[in-house]
Amino acid sequence: MRDFFLESFQTYFGLDFLAMTFSLLSVYFLGSKKRIGFVMYLIANVLWIVVNTRAGILAGVVLNVVLIALNFRGLRNWKNK
């Protein structure tokens, strides 16, 4: 198990765990109706794009680009309320 985490850290430089942390925090803050959740989600998406690019996962890159667009849409709609 230890080797799995070490290999992941060496391959992705810990960006996968950082992206996961920002993703979870963004859900928490958005659930608490705090705008900082949008910023954290943007950071998480950019980190996931880097991780998926390094892993060669095109679908993950495309997904996160779409999620960034939806994030901006959600932020714009939030401002209109």
Secondary structure in CASP SS format (residue, H / E / C, confidence):
PFRMAT SS
TARGET T0000
AUTHOR 0000-0000-0000
METHOD secondary structure of the structure
MODEL  1
M C 1.00
R H 1.00
D H 1.00
F H 1.00
F H 1.00
L H 1.00
E H 1.00
S H 1.00
F H 1.00
Q H 1.00
T H 1.00
Y H 1.00
F C 1.00
G C 1.00
L H 1.00
D H 1.00
F H 1.00
L H 1.00
A H 1.00
M H 1.00
T H 1.00
F H 1.00
S H 1.00
L H 1.00
L H 1.00
S H 1.00
V H 1.00
Y H 1.00
F H 1.00
L H 1.00
G H 1.00
S C 1.00
K C 1.00
K C 1.00
R C 1.00
I H 1.00
G H 1.00
F H 1.00
V H 1.00
M H 1.00
Y H 1.00
L H 1.00
I H 1.00
A H 1.00
N H 1.00
V H 1.00
L H 1.00
W H 1.00
I H 1.00
V H 1.00
V H 1.00
N H 1.00
T H 1.00
R H 1.00
A H 1.00
G C 1.00
I C 1.00
L H 1.00
A H 1.00
G H 1.00
V H 1.00
V H 1.00
L H 1.00
N H 1.00
V H 1.00
V H 1.00
L H 1.00
I H 1.00
A H 1.00
L H 1.00
N H 1.00
F H 1.00
R H 1.00
G H 1.00
L H 1.00
R H 1.00
N H 1.00
W H 1.00
K H 1.00
N H 1.00
K C 1.00
END
